[in-house]
């Protein structure tokens, strides 16, 4: 099901979109939809929790006081 959404954008952004899509309103709409889909898929909660866990695991691998631990941003 499709929902209608009206937004206001800055003139500078509109001009860039207009130039990029060669003035085709339908192409501008499709570009905006694809950009939103891409952005939303990048921000999914499951991905961010995986990143946090993997970073925490990476930092916990090194031993406290070793140079390797310091290189990972901890202890130096």
CHARMM internal coordinates of N, CA and C (Angstrom, degrees):
IC EDIT
DIST 1 N 1 CA 1.4523
DIST 1 CA 1 C 1.5205
ANGL 1 N 1 CA 1 C 108.97
DIST 1 C 2 N 1.2865
ANGL 1 CA 1 C 2 N 116.79
DIHE 1 N 1 CA 1 C 2 N 133.90
DIST 2 N 2 CA 1.4599
ANGL 1 C 2 N 2 CA 121.76
DIHE 1 CA 1 C 2 N 2 CA -179.67
DIST 2 CA 2 C 1.5212
ANGL 2 N 2 CA 2 C 110.44
DIHE 1 C 2 N 2 CA 2 C -95.97
DIST 2 C 3 N 1.3065
ANGL 2 CA 2 C 3 N 115.55
DIHE 2 N 2 CA 2 C 3 N 143.56
DIST 3 N 3 CA 1.4606
ANGL 2 C 3 N 3 CA 122.38
DIHE 2 CA 2 C 3 N 3 CA 175.83
DIST 3 CA 3 C 1.5230
ANGL 3 N 3 CA 3 C 107.85
DIHE 2 C 3 N 3 CA 3 C -116.99
DIST 3 C 4 N 1.3026
ANGL 3 CA 3 C 4 N 116.40
DIHE 3 N 3 CA 3 C 4 N 146.89
DIST 4 N 4 CA 1.4579
ANGL 3 C 4 N 4 CA 121.02
DIHE 3 CA 3 C 4 N 4 CA 178.52
DIST 4 CA 4 C 1.5206
ANGL 4 N 4 CA 4 C 108.63
DIHE 3 C 4 N 4 CA 4 C -94.82
DIST 4 C 5 N 1.3226
ANGL 4 CA 4 C 5 N 115.95
DIHE 4 N 4 CA 4 C 5 N 136.03
DIST 5 N 5 CA 1.4595
ANGL 4 C 5 N 5 CA 122.46
DIHE 4 CA 4 C 5 N 5 CA -179.44
DIST 5 CA 5 C 1.5170
ANGL 5 N 5 CA 5 C 108.44
DIHE 4 C 5 N 5 CA 5 C -135.97
DIST 5 C 6 N 1.3102
ANGL 5 CA 5 C 6 N 116.35
DIHE 5 N 5 CA 5 C 6 N 123.18
DIST 6 N 6 CA 1.4638
ANGL 5 C 6 N 6 CA 121.21
DIHE 5 CA 5 C 6 N 6 CA 175.99
DIST 6 CA 6 C 1.5156
ANGL 6 N 6 CA 6 C 108.33
DIHE 5 C 6 N 6 CA 6 C -103.72
DIST 6 C 7 N 1.3207
ANGL 6 CA 6 C 7 N 116.48
DIHE 6 N 6 CA 6 C 7 N 128.96
DIST 7 N 7 CA 1.4602
ANGL 6 C 7 N 7 CA 120.45
DIHE 6 CA 6 C 7 N 7 CA 178.87
DIST 7 CA 7 C 1.5220
ANGL 7 N 7 CA 7 C 109.88
DIHE 6 C 7 N 7 CA 7 C -129.55
DIST 7 C 8 N 1.3075
ANGL 7 CA 7 C 8 N 115.10
DIHE 7 N 7 CA 7 C 8 N 157.31
DIST 8 N 8 CA 1.4559
ANGL 7 C 8 N 8 CA 121.10
DIHE 7 CA 7 C 8 N 8 CA 173.20
DIST 8 CA 8 C 1.5135
ANGL 8 N 8 CA 8 C 107.02
DIHE 7 C 8 N 8 CA 8 C -111.18
DIST 8 C 9 N 1.3324
ANGL 8 CA 8 C 9 N 115.97
DIHE 8 N 8 CA 8 C 9 N 132.96
DIST 9 N 9 CA 1.4582
ANGL 8 C 9 N 9 CA 120.15
DIHE 8 CA 8 C 9 N 9 CA 177.47
DIST 9 CA 9 C 1.5169
ANGL 9 N 9 CA 9 C 109.41
DIHE 8 C 9 N 9 CA 9 C -124.12
DIST 9 C 10 N 1.3052
ANGL 9 CA 9 C 10 N 114.98
DIHE 9 N 9 CA 9 C 10 N 160.14
DIST 10 N 10 CA 1.4574
ANGL 9 C 10 N 10 CA 120.15
DIHE 9 CA 9 C 10 N 10 CA 179.54
DIST 10 CA 10 C 1.5192
ANGL 10 N 10 CA 10 C 109.71
DIHE 9 C 10 N 10 CA 10 C -65.27
DIST 10 C 11 N 1.3171
ANGL 10 CA 10 C 11 N 115.36
DIHE 10 N 10 CA 10 C 11 N 149.85
DIST 11 N 11 CA 1.4622
ANGL 10 C 11 N 11 CA 121.12
DIHE 10 CA 10 C 11 N 11 CA -178.19
DIST 11 CA 11 C 1.5315
ANGL 11 N 11 CA 11 C 111.26
DIHE 10 C 11 N 11 CA 11 C -59.60
DIST 11 C 12 N 1.3213
ANGL 11 CA 11 C 12 N 116.83
DIHE 11 N 11 CA 11 C 12 N -38.73
DIST 12 N 12 CA 1.4666
ANGL 11 C 12 N 12 CA 120.83
DIHE 11 CA 11 C 12 N 12 CA -179.43
DIST 12 CA 12 C 1.5425
ANGL 12 N 12 CA 12 C 110.90
DIHE 11 C 12 N 12 CA 12 C -61.26
DIST 12 C 13 N 1.3323
ANGL 12 CA 12 C 13 N 116.74
DIHE 12 N 12 CA 12 C 13 N -43.49
DIST 13 N 13 CA 1.4631
ANGL 12 C 13 N 13 CA 120.77
DIHE 12 CA 12 C 13 N 13 CA 179.30
DIST 13 CA 13 C 1.5260
ANGL 13 N 13 CA 13 C 109.72
DIHE 12 C 13 N 13 CA 13 C -66.30
DIST 13 C 14 N 1.3300
ANGL 13 CA 13 C 14 N 116.59
DIHE 13 N 13 CA 13 C 14 N -41.87
DIST 14 N 14 CA 1.4602
ANGL 13 C 14 N 14 CA 119.78
DIHE 13 CA 13 C 14 N 14 CA 179.24
DIST 14 CA 14 C 1.5222
ANGL 14 N 14 CA 14 C 110.82
DIHE 13 C 14 N 14 CA 14 C -61.35
DIST 14 C 15 N 1.3243
ANGL 14 CA 14 C 15 N 116.66
DIHE 14 N 14 CA 14 C 15 N -43.07
DIST 15 N 15 CA 1.4682
ANGL 14 C 15 N 15 CA 120.16
DIHE 14 CA 14 C 15 N 15 CA -179.59
DIST 15 CA 15 C 1.5273
ANGL 15 N 15 CA 15 C 111.11
DIHE 14 C 15 N 15 CA 15 C -63.00
DIST 15 C 16 N 1.3262
ANGL 15 CA 15 C 16 N 116.62
DIHE 15 N 15 CA 15 C 16 N -38.91
DIST 16 N 16 CA 1.4661
ANGL 15 C 16 N 16 CA 120.02
DIHE 15 CA 15 C 16 N 16 CA 177.76
DIST 16 CA 16 C 1.5241
ANGL 16 N 16 CA 16 C 110.74
DIHE 15 C 16 N 16 CA 16 C -64.92
DIST 16 C 17 N 1.3437
ANGL 16 CA 16 C 17 N 116.99
DIHE 16 N 16 CA 16 C 17 N -44.05
DIST 17 N 17 CA 1.4589
ANGL 16 C 17 N 17 CA 121.27
DIHE 16 CA 16 C 17 N 17 CA 177.25
DIST 17 CA 17 C 1.5340
ANGL 17 N 17 CA 17 C 110.79
DIHE 16 C 17 N 17 CA 17 C -62.79
DIST 17 C 18 N 1.3188
ANGL 17 CA 17 C 18 N 115.91
DIHE 17 N 17 CA 17 C 18 N -42.36
DIST 18 N 18 CA 1.4557
ANGL 17 C 18 N 18 CA 121.39
DIHE 17 CA 17 C 18 N 18 CA -179.09
DIST 18 CA 18 C 1.5283
ANGL 18 N 18 CA 18 C 110.21
DIHE 17 C 18 N 18 CA 18 C -61.58
DIST 18 C 19 N 1.3213
ANGL 18 CA 18 C 19 N 116.03
DIHE 18 N 18 CA 18 C 19 N -43.09
DIST 19 N 19 CA 1.4639
ANGL 18 C 19 N 19 CA 120.44
DIHE 18 CA 18 C 19 N 19 CA 178.95
DIST 19 CA 19 C 1.5250
ANGL 19 N 19 CA 19 C 110.68
DIHE 18 C 19 N 19 CA 19 C -68.44
DIST 19 C 20 N 1.3231
ANGL 19 CA 19 C 20 N 116.57
DIHE 19 N 19 CA 19 C 20 N -45.28
DIST 20 N 20 CA 1.4582
ANGL 19 C 20 N 20 CA 121.98
DIHE 19 CA 19 C 20 N 20 CA -178.50
DIST 20 CA 20 C 1.5294
ANGL 20 N 20 CA 20 C 111.84
DIHE 19 C 20 N 20 CA 20 C -59.93
DIST 20 C 21 N 1.3320
ANGL 20 CA 20 C 21 N 115.88
DIHE 20 N 20 CA 20 C 21 N -40.36
DIST 21 N 21 CA 1.4655
ANGL 20 C 21 N 21 CA 120.91
DIHE 20 CA 20 C 21 N 21 CA -176.84
DIST 21 CA 21 C 1.5269
ANGL 21 N 21 CA 21 C 112.45
DIHE 20 C 21 N 21 CA 21 C -97.93
DIST 21 C 22 N 1.3213
ANGL 21 CA 21 C 22 N 116.52
DIHE 21 N 21 CA 21 C 22 N 11.13
DIST 22 N 22 CA 1.4750
ANGL 21 C 22 N 22 CA 122.79
DIHE 21 CA 21 C 22 N 22 CA 176.55
DIST 22 CA 22 C 1.5253
ANGL 22 N 22 CA 22 C 112.55
DIHE 21 C 22 N 22 CA 22 C 54.90
DIST 22 C 23 N 1.3245
ANGL 22 CA 22 C 23 N 115.46
DIHE 22 N 22 CA 22 C 23 N 38.26
DIST 23 N 23 CA 1.4549
ANGL 22 C 23 N 23 CA 120.65
DIHE 22 CA 22 C 23 N 23 CA 174.56
DIST 23 CA 23 C 1.5109
ANGL 23 N 23 CA 23 C 116.04
DIHE 22 C 23 N 23 CA 23 C 77.23
DIST 23 C 24 N 1.3074
ANGL 23 CA 23 C 24 N 118.45
DIHE 23 N 23 CA 23 C 24 N 3.48
DIST 24 N 24 CA 1.4686
ANGL 23 C 24 N 24 CA 122.06
DIHE 23 CA 23 C 24 N 24 CA -178.93
DIST 24 CA 24 C 1.5290
ANGL 24 N 24 CA 24 C 109.41
DIHE 23 C 24 N 24 CA 24 C -83.99
DIST 24 C 25 N 1.3408
ANGL 24 CA 24 C 25 N 115.75
DIHE 24 N 24 CA 24 C 25 N 110.27
DIST 25 N 25 CA 1.4707
ANGL 24 C 25 N 25 CA 120.37
DIHE 24 CA 24 C 25 N 25 CA -177.54
DIST 25 CA 25 C 1.5211
ANGL 25 N 25 CA 25 C 112.61
DIHE 24 C 25 N 25 CA 25 C -59.87
DIST 25 C 26 N 1.3218
ANGL 25 CA 25 C 26 N 117.89
DIHE 25 N 25 CA 25 C 26 N -40.12
DIST 26 N 26 CA 1.4619
ANGL 25 C 26 N 26 CA 120.68
DIHE 25 CA 25 C 26 N 26 CA 179.13
DIST 26 CA 26 C 1.5318
ANGL 26 N 26 CA 26 C 110.82
DIHE 25 C 26 N 26 CA 26 C -64.86
DIST 26 C 27 N 1.3265
ANGL 26 CA 26 C 27 N 117.12
DIHE 26 N 26 CA 26 C 27 N -38.09
DIST 27 N 27 CA 1.4639
ANGL 26 C 27 N 27 CA 120.87
DIHE 26 CA 26 C 27 N 27 CA 177.99
DIST 27 CA 27 C 1.5296
ANGL 27 N 27 CA 27 C 110.50
DIHE 26 C 27 N 27 CA 27 C -66.15
DIST 27 C 28 N 1.3330
ANGL 27 CA 27 C 28 N 116.63
DIHE 27 N 27 CA 27 C 28 N -37.50
DIST 28 N 28 CA 1.4674
ANGL 27 C 28 N 28 CA 120.64
DIHE 27 CA 27 C 28 N 28 CA 176.98
DIST 28 CA 28 C 1.5249
ANGL 28 N 28 CA 28 C 109.97
DIHE 27 C 28 N 28 CA 28 C -63.12
DIST 28 C 29 N 1.3345
ANGL 28 CA 28 C 29 N 117.10
DIHE 28 N 28 CA 28 C 29 N -45.71
DIST 29 N 29 CA 1.4686
ANGL 28 C 29 N 29 CA 120.87
DIHE 28 CA 28 C 29 N 29 CA 179.00
DIST 29 CA 29 C 1.5214
ANGL 29 N 29 CA 29 C 110.80
DIHE 28 C 29 N 29 CA 29 C -59.64
DIST 29 C 30 N 1.3316
ANGL 29 CA 29 C 30 N 116.77
DIHE 29 N 29 CA 29 C 30 N -46.20
DIST 30 N 30 CA 1.4658
ANGL 29 C 30 N 30 CA 121.02
DIHE 29 CA 29 C 30 N 30 CA -178.75
DIST 30 CA 30 C 1.5340
ANGL 30 N 30 CA 30 C 110.58
DIHE 29 C 30 N 30 CA 30 C -64.86
DIST 30 C 31 N 1.3382
ANGL 30 CA 30 C 31 N 117.06
DIHE 30 N 30 CA 30 C 31 N -39.49
DIST 31 N 31 CA 1.4618
ANGL 30 C 31 N 31 CA 121.06
DIHE 30 CA 30 C 31 N 31 CA 178.35
DIST 31 CA 31 C 1.5300
ANGL 31 N 31 CA 31 C 110.67
DIHE 30 C 31 N 31 CA 31 C -61.16
DIST 31 C 32 N 1.3258
ANGL 31 CA 31 C 32 N 116.36
DIHE 31 N 31 CA 31 C 32 N -44.81
DIST 32 N 32 CA 1.4645
ANGL 31 C 32 N 32 CA 121.17
DIHE 31 CA 31 C 32 N 32 CA 179.95
DIST 32 CA 32 C 1.5265
ANGL 32 N 32 CA 32 C 110.57
DIHE 31 C 32 N 32 CA 32 C -64.21
DIST 32 C 33 N 1.3230
ANGL 32 CA 32 C 33 N 117.55
DIHE 32 N 32 CA 32 C 33 N -42.85
DIST 33 N 33 CA 1.4688
ANGL 32 C 33 N 33 CA 121.42
DIHE 32 CA 32 C 33 N 33 CA 179.02
DIST 33 CA 33 C 1.5214
ANGL 33 N 33 CA 33 C 110.51
DIHE 32 C 33 N 33 CA 33 C -61.36
DIST 33 C 34 N 1.3377
ANGL 33 CA 33 C 34 N 116.92
DIHE 33 N 33 CA 33 C 34 N -46.07
DIST 34 N 34 CA 1.4629
ANGL 33 C 34 N 34 CA 120.77
DIHE 33 CA 33 C 34 N 34 CA -179.91
DIST 34 CA 34 C 1.5313
ANGL 34 N 34 CA 34 C 111.07
DIHE 33 C 34 N 34 CA 34 C -64.62
DIST 34 C 35 N 1.3320
ANGL 34 CA 34 C 35 N 117.52
DIHE 34 N 34 CA 34 C 35 N -38.91
DIST 35 N 35 CA 1.4648
ANGL 34 C 35 N 35 CA 121.03
DIHE 34 CA 34 C 35 N 35 CA 178.53
DIST 35 CA 35 C 1.5256
ANGL 35 N 35 CA 35 C 111.03
DIHE 34 C 35 N 35 CA 35 C -63.82
DIST 35 C 36 N 1.3245
ANGL 35 CA 35 C 36 N 116.48
DIHE 35 N 35 CA 35 C 36 N -41.71
DIST 36 N 36 CA 1.4644
ANGL 35 C 36 N 36 CA 120.55
DIHE 35 CA 35 C 36 N 36 CA 178.61
DIST 36 CA 36 C 1.5262
ANGL 36 N 36 CA 36 C 110.28
DIHE 35 C 36 N 36 CA 36 C -66.13
DIST 36 C 37 N 1.3306
ANGL 36 CA 36 C 37 N 117.09
DIHE 36 N 36 CA 36 C 37 N -44.84
DIST 37 N 37 CA 1.4672
ANGL 36 C 37 N 37 CA 120.41
DIHE 36 CA 36 C 37 N 37 CA 178.46
DIST 37 CA 37 C 1.5292
ANGL 37 N 37 CA 37 C 110.58
DIHE 36 C 37 N 37 CA 37 C -58.21
DIST 37 C 38 N 1.3249
ANGL 37 CA 37 C 38 N 116.72
DIHE 37 N 37 CA 37 C 38 N -44.40
DIST 38 N 38 CA 1.4585
ANGL 37 C 38 N 38 CA 121.00
DIHE 37 CA 37 C 38 N 38 CA -179.80
DIST 38 CA 38 C 1.5284
ANGL 38 N 38 CA 38 C 110.54
DIHE 37 C 38 N 38 CA 38 C -63.20
DIST 38 C 39 N 1.3164
ANGL 38 CA 38 C 39 N 116.56
DIHE 38 N 38 CA 38 C 39 N -45.18
DIST 39 N 39 CA 1.4602
ANGL 38 C 39 N 39 CA 121.03
DIHE 38 CA 38 C 39 N 39 CA -178.64
DIST 39 CA 39 C 1.5287
ANGL 39 N 39 CA 39 C 111.31
DIHE 38 C 39 N 39 CA 39 C -64.43
DIST 39 C 40 N 1.3140
ANGL 39 CA 39 C 40 N 116.46
DIHE 39 N 39 CA 39 C 40 N -43.21
DIST 40 N 40 CA 1.4659
ANGL 39 C 40 N 40 CA 120.89
DIHE 39 CA 39 C 40 N 40 CA -179.68
DIST 40 CA 40 C 1.5273
ANGL 40 N 40 CA 40 C 110.48
DIHE 39 C 40 N 40 CA 40 C -65.11
DIST 40 C 41 N 1.3265
ANGL 40 CA 40 C 41 N 117.45
DIHE 40 N 40 CA 40 C 41 N -40.00
DIST 41 N 41 CA 1.4661
ANGL 40 C 41 N 41 CA 119.66
DIHE 40 CA 40 C 41 N 41 CA 179.85
DIST 41 CA 41 C 1.5317
ANGL 41 N 41 CA 41 C 111.45
DIHE 40 C 41 N 41 CA 41 C -67.62
DIST 41 C 42 N 1.3172
ANGL 41 CA 41 C 42 N 117.73
DIHE 41 N 41 CA 41 C 42 N -28.22
DIST 42 N 42 CA 1.4642
ANGL 41 C 42 N 42 CA 121.62
DIHE 41 CA 41 C 42 N 42 CA 177.73
DIST 42 CA 42 C 1.5248
ANGL 42 N 42 CA 42 C 111.40
DIHE 41 C 42 N 42 CA 42 C -73.07
DIST 42 C 43 N 1.3200
ANGL 42 CA 42 C 43 N 117.24
DIHE 42 N 42 CA 42 C 43 N -27.20
DIST 43 N 43 CA 1.4592
ANGL 42 C 43 N 43 CA 122.03
DIHE 42 CA 42 C 43 N 43 CA -175.32
DIST 43 CA 43 C 1.5197
ANGL 43 N 43 CA 43 C 113.60
DIHE 42 C 43 N 43 CA 43 C -99.22
DIST 43 C 44 N 1.3222
ANGL 43 CA 43 C 44 N 118.72
DIHE 43 N 43 CA 43 C 44 N 17.66
DIST 44 N 44 CA 1.4528
ANGL 43 C 44 N 44 CA 118.95
DIHE 43 CA 43 C 44 N 44 CA -178.19
DIST 44 CA 44 C 1.5265
ANGL 44 N 44 CA 44 C 110.25
DIHE 43 C 44 N 44 CA 44 C -64.87
DIST 44 C 45 N 1.3330
ANGL 44 CA 44 C 45 N 118.46
DIHE 44 N 44 CA 44 C 45 N 138.49
DIST 45 N 45 CA 1.4609
ANGL 44 C 45 N 45 CA 122.06
DIHE 44 CA 44 C 45 N 45 CA -175.76
DIST 45 CA 45 C 1.5188
ANGL 45 N 45 CA 45 C 113.98
DIHE 44 C 45 N 45 CA 45 C -59.40
DIST 45 C 46 N 1.3141
ANGL 45 CA 45 C 46 N 118.53
DIHE 45 N 45 CA 45 C 46 N -34.04
DIST 46 N 46 CA 1.4603
ANGL 45 C 46 N 46 CA 119.73
DIHE 45 CA 45 C 46 N 46 CA -178.20
DIST 46 CA 46 C 1.5248
ANGL 46 N 46 CA 46 C 111.10
DIHE 45 C 46 N 46 CA 46 C -66.35
DIST 46 C 47 N 1.3320
ANGL 46 CA 46 C 47 N 117.67
DIHE 46 N 46 CA 46 C 47 N -35.46
DIST 47 N 47 CA 1.4575
ANGL 46 C 47 N 47 CA 120.60
DIHE 46 CA 46 C 47 N 47 CA 178.97
DIST 47 CA 47 C 1.5174
ANGL 47 N 47 CA 47 C 111.43
DIHE 46 C 47 N 47 CA 47 C -68.63
DIST 47 C 48 N 1.3328
ANGL 47 CA 47 C 48 N 117.52
DIHE 47 N 47 CA 47 C 48 N -42.53
DIST 48 N 48 CA 1.4577
ANGL 47 C 48 N 48 CA 119.56
DIHE 47 CA 47 C 48 N 48 CA -177.50
DIST 48 CA 48 C 1.5196
ANGL 48 N 48 CA 48 C 111.39
DIHE 47 C 48 N 48 CA 48 C -67.84
DIST 48 C 49 N 1.3178
ANGL 48 CA 48 C 49 N 118.37
DIHE 48 N 48 CA 48 C 49 N -34.46
DIST 49 N 49 CA 1.4613
ANGL 48 C 49 N 49 CA 119.80
DIHE 48 CA 48 C 49 N 49 CA 178.61
DIST 49 CA 49 C 1.5244
ANGL 49 N 49 CA 49 C 110.06
DIHE 48 C 49 N 49 CA 49 C -69.23
DIST 49 C 50 N 1.3298
ANGL 49 CA 49 C 50 N 117.90
DIHE 49 N 49 CA 49 C 50 N -36.18
DIST 50 N 50 CA 1.4620
ANGL 49 C 50 N 50 CA 120.85
DIHE 49 CA 49 C 50 N 50 CA 176.45
DIST 50 CA 50 C 1.5204
ANGL 50 N 50 CA 50 C 110.19
DIHE 49 C 50 N 50 CA 50 C -62.29
DIST 50 C 51 N 1.3490
ANGL 50 CA 50 C 51 N 117.24
DIHE 50 N 50 CA 50 C 51 N -42.78
DIST 51 N 51 CA 1.4563
ANGL 50 C 51 N 51 CA 121.25
DIHE 50 CA 50 C 51 N 51 CA -179.95
DIST 51 CA 51 C 1.5178
ANGL 51 N 51 CA 51 C 110.78
DIHE 50 C 51 N 51 CA 51 C -63.07
DIST 51 C 52 N 1.3180
ANGL 51 CA 51 C 52 N 117.28
DIHE 51 N 51 CA 51 C 52 N -42.60
DIST 52 N 52 CA 1.4571
ANGL 51 C 52 N 52 CA 120.31
DIHE 51 CA 51 C 52 N 52 CA -179.83
DIST 52 CA 52 C 1.5167
ANGL 52 N 52 CA 52 C 111.03
DIHE 51 C 52 N 52 CA 52 C -64.76
DIST 52 C 53 N 1.3151
ANGL 52 CA 52 C 53 N 117.44
DIHE 52 N 52 CA 52 C 53 N -42.25
DIST 53 N 53 CA 1.4588
ANGL 52 C 53 N 53 CA 120.87
DIHE 52 CA 52 C 53 N 53 CA 179.00
DIST 53 CA 53 C 1.5150
ANGL 53 N 53 CA 53 C 110.75
DIHE 52 C 53 N 53 CA 53 C -65.06
DIST 53 C 54 N 1.3160
ANGL 53 CA 53 C 54 N 117.13
DIHE 53 N 53 CA 53 C 54 N -43.41
DIST 54 N 54 CA 1.4549
ANGL 53 C 54 N 54 CA 119.24
DIHE 53 CA 53 C 54 N 54 CA -177.17
DIST 54 CA 54 C 1.5283
ANGL 54 N 54 CA 54 C 110.60
DIHE 53 C 54 N 54 CA 54 C -67.89
DIST 54 C 55 N 1.3245
ANGL 54 CA 54 C 55 N 118.50
DIHE 54 N 54 CA 54 C 55 N -37.19
DIST 55 N 55 CA 1.4551
ANGL 54 C 55 N 55 CA 120.90
DIHE 54 CA 54 C 55 N 55 CA 176.95
DIST 55 CA 55 C 1.5244
ANGL 55 N 55 CA 55 C 109.85
DIHE 54 C 55 N 55 CA 55 C -65.58
DIST 55 C 56 N 1.3151
ANGL 55 CA 55 C 56 N 116.72
DIHE 55 N 55 CA 55 C 56 N -43.68
DIST 56 N 56 CA 1.4551
ANGL 55 C 56 N 56 CA 120.11
DIHE 55 CA 55 C 56 N 56 CA 179.05
DIST 56 CA 56 C 1.5302
ANGL 56 N 56 CA 56 C 110.40
DIHE 55 C 56 N 56 CA 56 C -63.17
DIST 56 C 57 N 1.3182
ANGL 56 CA 56 C 57 N 117.16
DIHE 56 N 56 CA 56 C 57 N -42.99
DIST 57 N 57 CA 1.4667
ANGL 56 C 57 N 57 CA 120.66
DIHE 56 CA 56 C 57 N 57 CA 177.50
DIST 57 CA 57 C 1.5257
ANGL 57 N 57 CA 57 C 110.80
DIHE 56 C 57 N 57 CA 57 C -60.55
DIST 57 C 58 N 1.3095
ANGL 57 CA 57 C 58 N 116.44
DIHE 57 N 57 CA 57 C 58 N -43.00
DIST 58 N 58 CA 1.4691
ANGL 57 C 58 N 58 CA 121.67
DIHE 57 CA 57 C 58 N 58 CA -179.97
DIST 58 CA 58 C 1.5263
ANGL 58 N 58 CA 58 C 110.27
DIHE 57 C 58 N 58 CA 58 C -60.70
DIST 58 C 59 N 1.3171
ANGL 58 CA 58 C 59 N 116.44
DIHE 58 N 58 CA 58 C 59 N -45.98
DIST 59 N 59 CA 1.4637
ANGL 58 C 59 N 59 CA 119.43
DIHE 58 CA 58 C 59 N 59 CA -178.62
DIST 59 CA 59 C 1.5240
ANGL 59 N 59 CA 59 C 111.94
DIHE 58 C 59 N 59 CA 59 C -68.17
DIST 59 C 60 N 1.3180
ANGL 59 CA 59 C 60 N 117.28
DIHE 59 N 59 CA 59 C 60 N -31.49
DIST 60 N 60 CA 1.4564
ANGL 59 C 60 N 60 CA 120.63
DIHE 59 CA 59 C 60 N 60 CA -179.17
DIST 60 CA 60 C 1.5247
ANGL 60 N 60 CA 60 C 113.04
DIHE 59 C 60 N 60 CA 60 C -78.76
DIST 60 C 61 N 1.3153
ANGL 60 CA 60 C 61 N 118.87
DIHE 60 N 60 CA 60 C 61 N -11.70
DIST 61 N 61 CA 1.4648
ANGL 60 C 61 N 61 CA 121.54
DIHE 60 CA 60 C 61 N 61 CA 179.82
DIST 61 CA 61 C 1.5231
ANGL 61 N 61 CA 61 C 111.49
DIHE 60 C 61 N 61 CA 61 C -65.75
DIST 61 C 62 N 1.3284
ANGL 61 CA 61 C 62 N 117.11
DIHE 61 N 61 CA 61 C 62 N -40.77
DIST 62 N 62 CA 1.4575
ANGL 61 C 62 N 62 CA 120.57
DIHE 61 CA 61 C 62 N 62 CA -176.42
DIST 62 CA 62 C 1.5109
ANGL 62 N 62 CA 62 C 111.60
DIHE 61 C 62 N 62 CA 62 C -74.19
DIST 62 C 63 N 1.3266
ANGL 62 CA 62 C 63 N 115.24
DIHE 62 N 62 CA 62 C 63 N 155.08
DIST 63 N 63 CA 1.4547
ANGL 62 C 63 N 63 CA 119.35
DIHE 62 CA 62 C 63 N 63 CA 178.95
DIST 63 CA 63 C 1.5210
ANGL 63 N 63 CA 63 C 109.66
DIHE 62 C 63 N 63 CA 63 C -91.30
DIST 63 C 64 N 1.2933
ANGL 63 CA 63 C 64 N 115.88
DIHE 63 N 63 CA 63 C 64 N 143.48
DIST 64 N 64 CA 1.4491
ANGL 63 C 64 N 64 CA 121.07
DIHE 63 CA 63 C 64 N 64 CA 179.88
DIST 64 CA 64 C 1.5173
ANGL 64 N 64 CA 64 C 110.00
DIHE 63 C 64 N 64 CA 64 C -60.68
DIST 64 C 65 N 1.3231
ANGL 64 CA 64 C 65 N 116.94
DIHE 64 N 64 CA 64 C 65 N 133.14
DIST 65 N 65 CA 1.4575
ANGL 64 C 65 N 65 CA 121.50
DIHE 64 CA 64 C 65 N 65 CA 177.94
DIST 65 CA 65 C 1.5211
ANGL 65 N 65 CA 65 C 114.07
DIHE 64 C 65 N 65 CA 65 C 90.43
DIST 65 C 66 N 1.3257
ANGL 65 CA 65 C 66 N 119.50
DIHE 65 N 65 CA 65 C 66 N -10.10
DIST 66 N 66 CA 1.4603
ANGL 65 C 66 N 66 CA 120.34
DIHE 65 CA 65 C 66 N 66 CA 178.77
DIST 66 CA 66 C 1.5190
ANGL 66 N 66 CA 66 C 109.57
DIHE 65 C 66 N 66 CA 66 C -86.94
DIST 66 C 67 N 1.3163
ANGL 66 CA 66 C 67 N 116.07
DIHE 66 N 66 CA 66 C 67 N 158.64
DIST 67 N 67 CA 1.4648
ANGL 66 C 67 N 67 CA 120.17
DIHE 66 CA 66 C 67 N 67 CA 178.19
DIST 67 CA 67 C 1.5278
ANGL 67 N 67 CA 67 C 110.69
DIHE 66 C 67 N 67 CA 67 C -64.16
DIST 67 C 68 N 1.2984
ANGL 67 CA 67 C 68 N 118.06
DIHE 67 N 67 CA 67 C 68 N -37.41
DIST 68 N 68 CA 1.4618
ANGL 67 C 68 N 68 CA 120.90
DIHE 67 CA 67 C 68 N 68 CA 179.55
DIST 68 CA 68 C 1.5234
ANGL 68 N 68 CA 68 C 110.68
DIHE 67 C 68 N 68 CA 68 C -61.23
DIST 68 C 69 N 1.3029
ANGL 68 CA 68 C 69 N 115.72
DIHE 68 N 68 CA 68 C 69 N -38.38
DIST 69 N 69 CA 1.4577
ANGL 68 C 69 N 69 CA 119.84
DIHE 68 CA 68 C 69 N 69 CA 178.47
DIST 69 CA 69 C 1.5239
ANGL 69 N 69 CA 69 C 109.82
DIHE 68 C 69 N 69 CA 69 C -63.57
DIST 69 C 70 N 1.3437
ANGL 69 CA 69 C 70 N 116.33
DIHE 69 N 69 CA 69 C 70 N -40.22
DIST 70 N 70 CA 1.4651
ANGL 69 C 70 N 70 CA 120.53
DIHE 69 CA 69 C 70 N 70 CA 179.12
DIST 70 CA 70 C 1.5139
ANGL 70 N 70 CA 70 C 112.26
DIHE 69 C 70 N 70 CA 70 C -67.00
DIST 70 C 71 N 1.3052
ANGL 70 CA 70 C 71 N 117.83
DIHE 70 N 70 CA 70 C 71 N -36.85
DIST 71 N 71 CA 1.4454
ANGL 70 C 71 N 71 CA 121.56
DIHE 70 CA 70 C 71 N 71 CA 179.00
DIST 71 CA 71 C 1.5234
ANGL 71 N 71 CA 71 C 110.28
DIHE 70 C 71 N 71 CA 71 C -61.61
DIST 71 C 72 N 1.2963
ANGL 71 CA 71 C 72 N 116.87
DIHE 71 N 71 CA 71 C 72 N -31.16
DIST 72 N 72 CA 1.4584
ANGL 71 C 72 N 72 CA 121.48
DIHE 71 CA 71 C 72 N 72 CA -179.97
DIST 72 CA 72 C 1.5262
ANGL 72 N 72 CA 72 C 112.01
DIHE 71 C 72 N 72 CA 72 C -78.77
DIST 72 C 73 N 1.2928
ANGL 72 CA 72 C 73 N 117.01
DIHE 72 N 72 CA 72 C 73 N 6.35
DIST 73 N 73 CA 1.4502
ANGL 72 C 73 N 73 CA 119.84
DIHE 72 CA 72 C 73 N 73 CA 175.16
DIST 73 CA 73 C 1.5087
ANGL 73 N 73 CA 73 C 114.21
DIHE 72 C 73 N 73 CA 73 C 93.48
DIST 73 C 74 N 1.3088
ANGL 73 CA 73 C 74 N 117.49
DIHE 73 N 73 CA 73 C 74 N 12.68
DIST 74 N 74 CA 1.4517
ANGL 73 C 74 N 74 CA 120.86
DIHE 73 CA 73 C 74 N 74 CA -179.28
DIST 74 CA 74 C 1.5218
ANGL 74 N 74 CA 74 C 110.20
DIHE 73 C 74 N 74 CA 74 C -124.88
DIST 74 C 75 N 1.2687
ANGL 74 CA 74 C 75 N 116.97
DIHE 74 N 74 CA 74 C 75 N 131.94
DIST 75 N 75 CA 1.4545
ANGL 74 C 75 N 75 CA 121.85
DIHE 74 CA 74 C 75 N 75 CA 170.37
DIST 75 CA 75 C 1.5214
ANGL 75 N 75 CA 75 C 116.02
DIHE 74 C 75 N 75 CA 75 C 87.58
DIST 75 C 76 N 1.3006
ANGL 75 CA 75 C 76 N 119.64
DIHE 75 N 75 CA 75 C 76 N -0.56
DIST 76 N 76 CA 1.4735
ANGL 75 C 76 N 76 CA 119.62
DIHE 75 CA 75 C 76 N 76 CA 178.69
DIST 76 CA 76 C 1.4952
ANGL 76 N 76 CA 76 C 110.33
DIHE 75 C 76 N 76 CA 76 C -120.41
END
COOR INIT
IC SEED 1 N 1 CA 1 C
IC BUILD
